């Protein structure tokens, strides 16, 4: 079997299974484990699959960013759970940044600390905070995206000048290897600026966001302090991404 044909078969096998181990692929193709391992490494470098410990998993590509209304009812319990993990990181009297995204919207009710100052570029988060909490709130200026209901651009980024943020939480459309991705550069830029002004940098992603890649990488896991997710993430995925960053899927004691 030629290398090209073998690799196409590997991609086909992985596409039909959540995870395939190296021995399983070797048996299917009647080749050595070493050959399969080399093929998986090469395919992962080409961003055609995800190389996990002992095997491989399909890489999902995001063809089009969904609107807030399209995402509002997905993975709700996971996003609420993430809020409890976020809450365990936050201390009373802190200044925090909350990015746009439905994950943050469902996480916010689980944040129960005292005397917070919250900076956000999310209209959804802002509306929740002013009507449901007594926290001080700063909504950035900037151009408004009706699709994602967030503010972005140069004016939004200037809102962070002279701010000292204790902990920043940034959502993502997908995480692939060391890459934290979003749909376009302007959405990622404001999160990068917030991270620049933050002592603690946290990526927030429910378990459905792993092994998915959107167009633009705005942050690397290795440059973050924590990756916060829910308790439904698989063991293989947890072990693999723990090589890049400390993952929190349970509340800190």
N, C-alpha and C positions, 0 to 999 in steps of 0.2 A: 504494500500500500504506500503510495507516494505521500510525502509530508503534507502537501496542500489538502489532499483528500482526507488524510487522517485528522487534520485539524478541523476540517469542516464537519467531520463525524463527531468530534469532541464537542463542538459548538452545538450541534444538533442534539446530542445526548443531554448536555447541560440545560439546554433550552426547555426540555420536557421534564426536568426534575428540579426540585428545589435545591438539592445538593447532590453531587456525585463524588464518591471517593476515588482516589487514584487506582486502587485495586479493582473497583467496579468498572472503570473505564478501560483499564488494561484487559480485563476479561472480555469485555464487549468487542474490543478491537483486535484482540489476540496479539498484543505487543507488550513490551516490558514496562514495568512501573517507571523506570528511569526515562524511557522515551515519552511517556505520558506527562511526567513531571516537567520535562523540557518544553513540551508543547504547551502546557498550561502556563508556564512562565512566559513564554513568547506571546501567547494570546493575551495574557494579562497586561503585558507591556504595550500592546497595541490597543488596549482598552476594549477588548472584545468579550471578556468574561472577568469574573472576580476570582482571584487565587486565594483560597482559604487553606487553613492548616489541614493537610491530608487530602485535599481535593479541590473542587471548583464549583462556582455558583454563577448563575446567569446575571449579566449586567443589564439592568433596565435603563433605557434612555428615555428622557422626558422630551417628547416632541413639542409640546406646547404648554406653557404655564396656565394652570387653571385659575379662574377668577376666585375671589374670596367666596362668593355665593356658591360656586361649584365645589369648594373644599369645606364649606362650613359644617357639613354633617358627617365628615369622614373621621374615623378613629377618635371619636370624642372621648371615650373612657381613657384611652392611652394619653391623650393630651391633658386631661384632668389629673391623671396620675403624675405626669411630669411636673405639674404645678406643685405637688407635695414635695417632690425632690428639690425643686427650685427653692421652695420656702425654707427647707432645712439648711440651705447655704446662706440665706440672707440673715443679717443681723438687724436688730432694732436700730433706728436712727441712721440708716444707710441711704446713700444715693445710688440708684440703680437705673440701668437702661433696659427698656423692653422694646424689641424690634417689632415690625409688622408680622402678621401671620395669624392663622386661626389657632395654631398651637398656643400662642401667647394668650389669645382671647379666652380659651378654656382653662389655661393655667392660672390666670390672674385671680379668680375667686379662691384659689387654694393658698394664696399668699396672705399671711395673717400676722405680719410683724407690725410693730408700732413706729409711728413717726418717720415714715419713708418719704423720700423725695424721688419721684419717678420721672425720668426723661423718656419720651417716646416719639417716634415719627409715624405711629399708627393711629388713624382716626378711630378705629374700633376700640383699641386699648384706652385711648383718651376718654371716649364717651363712657366706657365702663367705669373708669376710675373716678370721674367727676360726679357720677350719679350713685356710686356704690361704696365709695371710700372717703376718708377724710385726709388722704395723703396730699402733699404738695405735688403738683403735676406741671411739667413743662412739655408742651407740644411744639415740636420744631416747626419752622416755616418751611418754605420750599414749594416746588411744583407738586400737584396732587395727581396720583394715579387712581383713576376710577376702578381699574381692574383689581388692584391689590389693596386699595383704600389706605395708601400710605403717602407720606411726603418724602421727596427726594431732591437731589440736586445741590448746587453750590450754596444756596441760602439755607437749606436744611443742615448741611454740613457745618456751616458757620455757627449754628446753635451750640455746638460743642466747645467752642473756644472758651478757655478759662474754666471749663467744668472739670471737676475731679470726681470720677465715678468709681464707686467701690466695687461694683460687680455689674457686668454687662451680659445680657442674654440675647443671642442672635439666632433666629430660626433659619432653616435651609430647605431648599426643594429636594436635595439629594446629596448623599455622601458616597464617594467612590474612592477607595484607598485613602490617601492623605488629603484629598480634595473635598472642600465644602463648597457646594455649588448653588447657584441661583440663575434666574432666567436672563439677566442682563447686568451690565457693569454698573449702572446707576443705582440699582437696588443693593448691590453688594458694596458700593462705595461708602454709603452712609453707615453701614455696619462696621466697615473697616475703621472709619473715623471714630465711632463710638468705642471700639476696642482700643484704639490708640490712647484714649483718655481714661481707660479703665484699669484698675489694679488687678481685677480678676476677670478673665475672659471665658465665657461659657457658650458652647454651641448646643442648641436644643433641637432634638429630632426624635420623632416617634419611630418605632421599629420598622415601619413601612418605608422609611427614607433611606435605609442602608442599601448599598449596592445599586444605587441609582445615580445617574449623572445628568445634570442640566448643563446649559451652554457655558456658563461663566463660573470660574473658581474665584471666590472672594476671600477665602481664608484656608489655611492648612491646619489640620488637627494638631500637628506638632507645635504650632504656635499658639495653641489654646491651652487653658488650664484644665477645663473639664468638658466632657461630652455628656449631656444629660439625655437619657432616653427612658423608655418604659420597661416594665418587667416581662414583656413578651418577646424581647429580642432573643434570637437563638443563641445557643452556647457557642456554636462555630463562629457566628458573626461577632459576638462579644469578645471572644478570645483573639480574633483577627484584628479588630480595631483597637483593642487594648494595647497593641504594639505601638500605636501612634499617640494615644492620649489616655488619661485616667477617665474611665467611664463610670458615671453614677446612674444606677437604675433603682436605687433604694434610698430612702431618707437617711441623712447622716445622723448618727446618734447625738 
